[in-house]
Amino acid sequence: MVIKLTTEAHDRIATAIAAAEARTSGEIFCVLARRVSSYHDVSLAWAAAAALILPLALIPLGFEPAWIPGFADGWEAAHLAARDVSLGQALGAYALVQAVVFLTVYLLTRAPAVTRWVTPRAVRRARVRDAAVQQFLAHGLHVTEARTGVLIFAALGDHQVEVVADKGIHAKVDQSVWGDAAEALSQGLKRDDPADGFEAAVRLCGEVLATHFPPGSDNPNEVVDRLVVI
């Protein structure tokens, strides 16, 4: 998926993060991913299932090798070997049909829109969550002084967003707050305006952090204020 974010959009998000963090000791970081998984395994699973199941529909119809052009010439061997030859041709033709079905379904499910449609939402959500946690750790949000780091993460190709908050926040903050922030980001993405979605999510996270984690006399910026695109 193509991501088009101008320098101005990056600046808007960075400014929103800085403004939110000015009112709290918490740290906010944003990541926008093109896609967190290729989902090749999902396509392979669908292709394998289709290759095993769909050709079975040909059997009640009296499937014969002659149905495949050029596969059988209409002649059979004489005497006792005729049955063996016919069986071998039938098995070969059936295997060919399975191979064609497998390849066709696999290629169809590699189209991004189809891949997303055939991938269970729970699978997409789990992989996006894993990717968000990896980004949370990779950017050091788990080592802030008060353990008050928050990651706002969006995966465009997967149509999923995640908000990951460190353990220092969980005991004090209603978890529905993160759902509201995720929804705000999701709405911005639906409008094809990622910058606006991130700004809204940052504001919501900043408000709750300001309430529970006001800034101290020393309020260092422990994590750079910016959006990372991966």
N, C-alpha and C positions, 0 to 999 in steps of 0.2 A: 504494500500500500504506500502511495506517495504521501509524504508529509510536507506540507508547505507552511512553514512558520517564518515570518519575516523577523528581521532584527528588532523591529518595533514590538512585535509580539513577545519576543524573549525579554525585552526591556520591561514591558508591562507586567509580566509575571514576576520578574526579579524585584520590581518596585513593590508589587503587592506583598511578596514575601518579607521584604525589608520593613514595610509598614506594619505588618502583622507581628513580626518579631520585636519591634520596638516597644510593644506593650506586654511582652512576656519573656520569661527565661527559656521558653521552649524553642525548638528548632524545627523548621519546616523545609522540606526538600521535595522537588517535583521531578518526575521522570515520565517521558512519553516514549512508548515502544511501538515499533511498527507491528511486530507480532512476536509472541513469546515461544511459539512452537510451530513446527511445520505440519504436525499431525499426520505424518506419513503412516504411522501405525494405525490410525483410524481408517485411512483410505485402504490400507492393506486388509484390515479386518472386514470392511464392507465388501471389497473385491473378492476375498476368499469365501465369505458367506454367500454372495451372489453366485459364484462359480459352483458352489456345492448344491445350492437350492434351485436356482432358476432352470438349469438344464433338465431337472427332474420332470418339469412340465411337459417335456417332449415325449417322455416314455408312454403315457396314456394315448398319445397321438400316433403311436406306432412308428417311432423314430427309426429311420434306416440310414445307412451310410450314403445311399444314393441321393439323399436330400442335399448333400454337400457337393456342388459341382466339381467334377474331376476327381472326387475321392474314390468312387467306385465306378467301374466301367460296365457294370450290368452283367458280366460273365461270372460264373462260379466254377470252382474246381470240381471235378467229377469224383464220384465214389464217396468213400468214407471221410475224406478230408474237407468236404464241402461245408459241413457244419462248423468245423474249426476255423476255416477261412472267414466265413460270414461273421462268427463271433469276434474274431480279431479285428475285422473291419469296423464292426459296430463299436467296439471298445475304443479303437483309435479315433473314430469320428466323434464319439462322445467326449473324449479327452480334448479334441480340437475345439469343440463347442465350449467346453469349460475354460480353455485358455483364452478364447476370444471374449467370453463374458468377463473373465477376470481382468483382462487388459482394458476392456471398454469401461467397466465400472471404476477401475482405479484411475484412469485418465479423467473421467467425468468428475470424480470427487476431488481431483487436484485443483479444480477451479476454485478460487478463494471463496466466492459466495456459497458454492456447493459444499466446500469443506466445512465452513462455519455451520451450515444447515444440518449436515449429517453428524457433526460432532456433538455429543451430549453436552448440555450446558454445564453439568457438574464437572465434566472433564476440563472444559475451557476455564471454568472458575478455579479449579484446583491448580492448573498450570500457571494461570495468571497470578494466583496468590503465592505460589512458590517463587515465581520470577520477582514479584514485589519484595518478598522477604530477602531474596538474594541481593536486590538493589539496596534495600535497607541496610544490610550488613556491609555491602561493598563501599557505601559512601559514609560509613562510620556513624550512622545515626544511633547505633546501639551503645556508643561509648561517650555520649554527651554527659556532662557532669551530673545532672539531675535525672538522667534517663528519661528525658522528655522530648525525644525526637519523634517527628511525624513525617511519614512518606506519603505523598499523593501520587498514585501511579495509574497510568492509563495504557491499555494495549489496544491500538486501533483495529488491527486485523482480527482480534479475538472478540471485539465489542464487549470488553470487560474493564472495569475500573476497581481499584483497591485503595484503601487508606489503611496504612499500618502505623500503629502507635506503640511506643515503647512501654515497658512494664511500669515505669514510674507514673504513667498517666492513667492506666486502666482502673486502678483502685478508686480514682476520684471522679472520673468522667463517665457520663451515661453513654453507653455504646451506640445509641441511636444517633448521636452527634456525627459519628463517622459515616453512618449511612446517609445522613443529610448532605454531608460534604461530597460523598461519592455520587449522589444523585445530581448535585449541582454540576459536577464535572461531566457527568453523563449527558446532561441536557445541553451543555456547551458543545460537546462532541456531536450530538445529533443535529445541532444547528450548523455544523461544520465550522465552528469557531472555538478551537481548543484553548486559545488564550483566554477568552471570556470564561470558559468553564473552569480553567485552573485558577483564575482570579477569584471566582466565586467560592471555590472550594477552599482556597487559602484564607479568604476572609472568615469563613465559618470556623475553620480550624483555629485561626488566630483568636477569634472571640472566646472560644472555650478555653484555650490555653491562657489567655489574659485573665480570665476569671479564676482559674485554679492555680496558675503558676505565674504570678506577676513578676516583673523584672526586679532584680536586686540592685544594690548599689553598684555592683560590678556585673555587667551584662555582656560578656564577650560573644561575638558571633562565631560559634564553633563549627558551623557548616556553611559553605558558600551559598549565597542566595541566588539560585538560578534554576532554570529548567534544563534537564539533560535529555537529549533525544538519542535513542539507541535503536 
